Each structure stands twice: as C-alpha cells, then as structure tokens.
Amino acid sequence: MSDQPITNLSEPRLASNWAASTSSWLPAVILLLATIVAWEAVVRIFAISAFIIPAPSEIAKSLVAQWGTLTQATLVTAGEILFGFLVSVVVGVAIALVIVRFDWLGRALYPLVVLFQNVPKVALAPIFILWFGYGLAPKIGLILVIAFFPVTLSMLAGMQSVDRSLLSLMNSVGASQTQILFRIRVPHSLPNLMAGTKIAATLSVIGAIVGEFAGASDGLGYVIQFASTQLDTALVFAALLLVSVLGIAFYYAAEILERIVVPWAPKFSQA
Amino acid sequence: MRIEPIRAAGGRPAHIRHDDDLISAKGVSVVMAKQLVLQNIDLAIPKGSFVSLIGPSGCGKSTLLKVLAGLVHPTSGGVSIAGLSPVEAARKRMIGLVFQDANLLPWKNAVDNASMLLGIADKSLSRAELRARGQEMLELVGLGDSAHKRPNELSGGMRQRVAIARALALDPAVLLMDEPFGALDAITRDQMGQSLLEIWQRTGKTIVLVTHSIDEAIHLSRHVHVLGIKPGRITESLDIGLPYPRDLSVTEDPEFVRLVVQLRTMLRASHQPGGAS
C-alpha cells in the first residue's frame, strides 16, 4: 500500500456503472419474458383450465377488471407492512440497545429473545386475532414478532464487533459507557443494522399476508383467500403479483435507506 | 537481573530514577492466565526521549506498553508517569496511544477522527475548536489537505498518520506506540518513521515505540530495550549514539551498521528462554 490517496467515486464512473448494471440485468429480464411466453403457450396448447393455471393474459385481464378492488387491497396491505415494519425496527433497535447498555438486563433478556425466536410465529396468528380482533392491531403484532428479531440480532452483532483497541483508546481518555455506546457502538452497528432491516422488510410482507389469511376483511391476503374460495385463480395470481411487487418495493426502499444512512459502509467503498 | 547502565545525553545512568524521568517502572510483573508475562521490569524513560522496546513475539512488549498506558494493571510493582499512576495520567490526557490498526471511525472524515478522542476527553470544547485542533494536528502529520476525506479514501500510511494526529491532539506528554507501522510496506514504513522523527523533534514529546524491526528501532530511537521471552523481561539495553536530526541516510552510516549487528546479536540471545539471570 503506497502513501497515495485512493481516488474517490467520481462522475465518469456512473456511465460505465449504468452499462454494467444493464448487462447484469438483461439475462434475468430475457428469462422472465421467455417464461411468460412459454407459460402462455403451454396453457393454450394443452387447454389447461383457468381455475388450475390461468394464462398470463388471463391474469392481466383479471388485474385490469378488478383494478379498483386490487388497488384498495394493495393500499391496505402496504399500510400494514409499513406500519408493522417501522414498529419492528423501533422495537428491535430498542431491545438491542437495552441488551448492550444494561449488562444484567441483557443477560436476562437475550436468552429469552433467542428462545422466542424458536416459536413458530405464524402459528400465533389465530391467537392474535382472538386477542386483538380483525383490525390493524393483530397484523402489526404478527409482523412485529416475525420481523424484530433480525433487526435486534444484526444490530447486536454490529455493536459487539467494535475493535478492542478502539475501546482501549476510548477507555484511556475516560469515556463513559454511554459515550462509547452512542459515539462508537451504535454508528459502528449501522451497516449490520441495515442488512437486518432489509430482512425485516421482507418478513414484514409475509407477516401482513399471514395476518390477513388468519382473519381480515380487506387487503391482498384477504383477496387471495376470497378469490380461491370462488375458484377465481386468475384473481389469486393477480393479487399474488401485487404482493410480490410490494415485497420488491419495500426491499428496495430499505436498500435506498441503506445508501443514505451508511454511505461509508465497506460494501459501498469497493471499486 | 542486571541491566547495563545506559548513558543518557547527560552521561548519567538512565535506569536510575531521576527528576528528568517522565516514566519509571519498578519491579513490574504481570501474570495473565497463570502465565508470567512480564517479570520484574525496571524501566526509566527520560522526558523527551525516544525509546524503543524490541523483542521476539510473546516477550510481552505490547503488554509492557499497555501497563504504561494503564490498560493492564501489573500484578506486582508499579509505574509512575510524572508522579501519577498510568490511569490518572491517561485521564489527564498525558498519554497518547497509537496501535498497529489505525482504528479510525469510518463514518467520520480525517479531521473529525483526529479530534474525536479530544472531544471525549474535554467536553468543554466546541465543535469549531475541535475542528481547528484536528486540522492543526493533520497539518503536523502532513495530511493538512486531506481533512475532509473519509478513512476509506485514505491509504494505510495516511490512516496511520490520522491515528498519530488523533493521539497528538490530546497534547499528551508521552506517545505510546504499539507496532504502529507494522502493517505498512517497507517504503511507506521508512517514510512514516522519518515523519515520526520530525514530529518528535518539533513537539518534544516522549515517545515509547514497540517494534520488531531492528532498523526502525535504531533509525528512530535514543535508547533501545531488548526484551526476552519466558518470562518477558528486559535482557539488554542499548544506547543509540547516532546524532539527531537523523534521516534515512543514517542507515548507511558505519555506526548504524555496527549497531544493527549488535542489536541482532542481543535479539538472538533474547530468543533463548531463561529464568532469572
């Protein structure tokens, strides 16, 4: 390593980045289009009944025909996901901070958190319906129990991986535990926390749908269940498509958040 | 154990406690995990001197530095830094620490990294005062124009310069350095050593350097203490009489070459485990 400065990310690289990302996306897009065409062809050639596997064109028709219902349901589900995700992050971060800052409490809490992680939380959905009714609350509760754990665990890992020498430096000038926590451990944990947040975003979508399956009168999960009892498989697929779009949207929102919060993280500084 | 008297600049034996000694260790022993890591270390470091500790891996030279820094408490014996315990001295910002890893905060730029410890140590300083101090220290280490760069935009040598600036920002009486250039390539290492000499001469700090480079120890220091293994103890001390200011051309001086041979012989002997001799 020489004593020369390493050049920073500069504008000219953006052009080549675009070209590089296009060529990395292109094969996936081609495969997707080919799959849709093959799907359509197979359904038509073998005359497969629409309530078993609807053709992509049938799904598209259903999407257009039921657009009003579907957008309304999407908004409801998106609201649950967003609210549940935010609550999960806040609670997950709070638990991690308590575990690290209060040693005794941490040693009491951590094993219980890990133990709770082994409960099949999807199975809690009926109980939450029983306790909180059919509204928003049971969905938020379910998302919380499913999604807080990766947030807590990733933030803990980040806070506990601070180099010992750095802690020695801080201790030598008499830094308090609170100063070490907020000046060093918390910012140091942000890249890990952001990785955990992305997992939580994905899990939040699952939590919302499972919550709606267990008992709801609105939302995409409800549409899927209702449509399947009506044998309207095209509508099931249309709703499924929208759930996937929501999942992707939340994942990338979390990724954009990551770039804003931790632009200095090692993954962004590689050439 | 017998230590050859070191002739300091004034001609007095350096290991004898004197008013000019900034640091004195007496009978320091450290036991860790039932192992005797350091045995009966006596050390006197005159104010303003440049002292190197050299020895084979596992000789406890890093532990000795940590004892001086107050990060490890001796099992017996004691250390005084200007009459204070190491922990008290550290709280009074008398000790600047530099480790092999620069340990900069990746989310802060160079100037904020340089003033980070000072900000913790002295809460009365404003952000602007801290910045000014950080900038001043960066200029001292030759990084004045990299103040706004983040660590990932700096090379290994530059990161280590920021770490030195961070230690100097405390305006410590002594700079304790544990293999600060150990992870750098040979040329960068030479440049860093030369810079450190210049900083030493401009600031008049007392510097204690742990190294395993014979050349570095002789190039930089006024006194070299050789540590032996099993148990860690000071086996020899060598006075480097080469005149300051030194630059890299000193490495071609016949006296330098003679000292290298002498120190290498001492180091070879220090690899032999020995009891109390």
Chai-1 contact restraints between the chains, C-beta under 6 A:
chainA,res_idxA,chainB,res_idxB,connection_type,confidence,min_distance_angstrom,max_distance_angstrom,comment,restraint_id
A,M1,B,S155,contact,1.0,0.0,6.0,A-B,restraint_1
A,M1,B,G156,contact,1.0,0.0,6.0,A-B,restraint_2
A,M1,B,D185,contact,1.0,0.0,6.0,A-B,restraint_3
A,D3,B,S155,contact,1.0,0.0,6.0,A-B,restraint_4
A,D3,B,G157,contact,1.0,0.0,6.0,A-B,restraint_5
A,D3,B,T188,contact,1.0,0.0,6.0,A-B,restraint_6
A,Q4,B,S155,contact,1.0,0.0,6.0,A-B,restraint_7
A,I6,B,E153,contact,1.0,0.0,6.0,A-B,restraint_8
A,N8,B,E153,contact,1.0,0.0,6.0,A-B,restraint_9
A,D163,B,N103,contact,1.0,0.0,6.0,A-B,restraint_10
A,S165,B,F99,contact,1.0,0.0,6.0,A-B,restraint_11
A,S165,B,D101,contact,1.0,0.0,6.0,A-B,restraint_12
A,S165,B,N103,contact,1.0,0.0,6.0,A-B,restraint_13
A,L166,B,N103,contact,1.0,0.0,6.0,A-B,restraint_14
A,S168,B,L71,contact,1.0,0.0,6.0,A-B,restraint_15
A,L169,B,L97,contact,1.0,0.0,6.0,A-B,restraint_16
A,S172,B,A90,contact,1.0,0.0,6.0,A-B,restraint_17
A,S172,B,L97,contact,1.0,0.0,6.0,A-B,restraint_18
A,V173,B,L117,contact,1.0,0.0,6.0,A-B,restraint_19
A,V173,B,I120,contact,1.0,0.0,6.0,A-B,restraint_20
A,V173,B,A121,contact,1.0,0.0,6.0,A-B,restraint_21
A,G174,B,R91,contact,1.0,0.0,6.0,A-B,restraint_22
A,A175,B,I120,contact,1.0,0.0,6.0,A-B,restraint_23
A,P187,B,W107,contact,1.0,0.0,6.0,A-B,restraint_24
A,W264,B,P106,contact,1.0,0.0,6.0,A-B,restraint_25
A,W264,B,W107,contact,1.0,0.0,6.0,A-B,restraint_26
A,W264,B,R150,contact,1.0,0.0,6.0,A-B,restraint_27
A,S269,B,N152,contact,1.0,0.0,6.0,A-B,restraint_28
